[in-house]
Amino acid sequence: MAELFVDGGIQLSGIDNAVSSVPAGGDIAKAQRLRLRRFAMAVATYALVTIATILTCRLGLGELSTVQWRIFMGVAVAGNALFLFLFMTGLNLRFSDPSLTWIQIFYSTCWGMVSLYALPAARPIVLMFYIPAFSFGMLGLRKGQYMSLAASVMALYGSVLVLEYLENVVVL
C-alpha cells in the first residue's frame, strides 16, 4: 500500500515493482509529481474537448441529447476521478506502467467516441483532438503498446461507423 503525505512524500510498503517504476536517479515522490502534472494536462484536454463540443452544438453542427450530455460528462468525471485516486494513493505503482499511459489514452478515446458518434457533421473537429493524445502515446509507449492502442482505437471508430450505417439501413 502507498500513502501520499501532505509534504508530497510517499510511504511505500508491499509494492514489489515500485523501484522499477522510478526513473533512474529519481525518487518515487518526484516521479509521482511528474505523473500528476501530466494527468493535469490530460484533464485540461478533457476540458478543451468539452468546450469544443459545446461550441460545436452551439454552431449547429450537431446536438447532444440530455442523456448523451450526462453520459459524456459523467464518464469524463468518473474516469478522471478514478485516475486521480490511483495517483494520489500510489496504487498506480502496482501496474507495469505506473503512468497508466495506455489506459488513459484508451479511456479518453472511448469517451471521445460519444461525441464522435453523436456529432457526425463535426467528426473532423472531434478527430483533431485525438492527435495530441496519440503524439503523447508515441513518446510514452513501446512500439507494441502503441500499435495495440492504434488498433483498438481503429476498431472503436469502425464500430461507430458500423453503428451509424446500421441505423441508416433500419431507417430506409
C-alpha positions, -999 to 999 in steps of 0.1 A, spaced: 0 0 0 12 35 -6 3 67 13 7 102 -1 17 126 27 9 163 28 45 172 21 44 153 -12 64 123 1 52 87 -5 55 59 20 56 25 3 51 -9 17 43 -41 -2 49 -28 -37 74 -51 -54 77 -32 -87 79 3 -71 117 5 -76 114 -4 -113 88 24 -118 111 51 -106 132 69 -133 170 64 -130 184 87 -104 150 98 -92 127 90 -63 91 78 -62 77 111 -49 93 130 -78 80 105 -103 45 107 -88 46 145 -90 55 143 -127 27 118 -133 2 142 -116 14 171 -137 9 150 -168 -25 140 -155 -34 176 -150 -26 182 -187 -49 154 -196 -77 169 -175 -72 202 -193 -75 184 -226 -109 169 -214 -120 205 -206 -109 217 -241 -128 189 -258 -159 197 -237 -157 233 -247 -152 223 -283 -183 200 -281 -204 228 -266 -193 252 -294 -200 226 -320 -235 222 -307 -240 260 -304 -228 264 -340 -255 240 -352 -231 212 -363 -249 187 -342 -268 182 -310 -264 160 -279 -295 149 -261 -297 154 -223 -289 117 -218 -259 120 -241 -246 150 -223 -250 132 -189 -231 102 -203 -204 124 -219 -198 144 -187 -203 115 -162 -178 93 -180 -153 121 -181 -156 129 -144 -158 93 -132 -128 82 -152 -106 111 -142 -116 107 -106 -105 71 -107 -72 80 -123 -67 108 -97 -75 83 -69 -49 59 -83 -22 85 -85 -29 101 -51 -30 68 -33 0 53 -51 -20 24 -64 -8 32 -99 26 19 -88 12 -16 -88 8 -15 -126 36 -24 -150 32 12 -164 27 34 -133 20 64 -156 -11 45 -169 -4 59 -203 -21 33 -225 -52 30 -204 -56 68 -200 -53 73 -238 -77 44 -245 -102 57 -219 -101 92 -234 -107 77 -268 -137 57 -256 -150 90 -240 -145 108 -273 -165 82 -292 -197 96 -276 -193 130 -294 -178 113 -324 -210 92 -328 -235 119 -318 -220 147 -339 -213 132 -373 -211 166 -390 -183 176 -366 -162 145 -369 -132 163 -384 -132 187 -354 -135 158 -329 -108 138 -346 -83 166 -343 -84 161 -305 -70 126 -310 -37 139 -324 -22 152 -291 -31 120 -272 -15 98 -299 15 121 -301 20 117 -264 15 79 -268 42 77 -294 66 91 -268 53 73 -238 46 38 -251 67 10 -266 60 1 -302 38 -29 -294 18 -9 -269 13 19 -294 3 -4 -322 -23 -22 -299 -36 12 -289 -39 23 -325 -57 -10 -335 -81 -6 -305 -89 29 -315 -94 20 -351 -118 -8 -340 -137 16 -319 -140 41 -347 -150 13 -371 -177 3 -346 -191 39 -346 -192 38 -384 -209 4 -385 -235 15 -359 -242 46 -379 -246 25 -411 -269 0 -394 -291 29 -381 -293 43 -416 -302 9 -431 -330 5 -405 -344 39 -413 -345 33 -450 
